Amino acid sequence: MTDQFTRQAQEMMAAAKEARIPENVQAFAEDSVAKSREAYVKMSAATQDGMKAMQEIMIAAQAGAKSFGEKMMQTAADNAEAAFDAAEAMAKAKTLPEVARLQASFVQQQLATASAQTKEFFELSNKIGRQTLESMNAVASKTFEQMKSAG
């Protein structure tokens, strides 16, 4: 039984050695491999470009967040300084009406300041959001175009 199996295997191997792959099948296989490699190279380049673009978006978003955080810190420091200045002025006041006038003036000034600061934060957050969206749209458009040309 084992000898028969061995003999059959040897006969199959001998027949396979003599078999030729048709030229059109070989050409098709070679062409398929070349096209697959070309598609891979294009997709790989598009992926690398996409990763670079995403890094740029993340860096821009991080810079925006940093800018927003710095603005918040500066605003808090300005507000604290104004509160200390007002407290110091009130502490030096000689009469209750003077304290009341100083406090009313401080509250009025802080309301105007808070309104201006709110507007600045709103404008800054819109600017950061717009820049991030523009970056994302540019990346999406570029990636779409690369995918279109790769296909």
Secondary structure by P-SEA (a helix, b strand, c coil): caaaaaaaaaaaaaaaaaccccaaaaaaaaaaaaaaaaaaaaaaaaaaaaaaaaaaaaaaaaaaaaaaaaaaaaaaaaaaaaaaaaaaaaaacccaaaaaaaaaaaaaaaaaaaaaaaaaaaaaaaaaaaaaaaaaaaaaaaaaaaaaaac
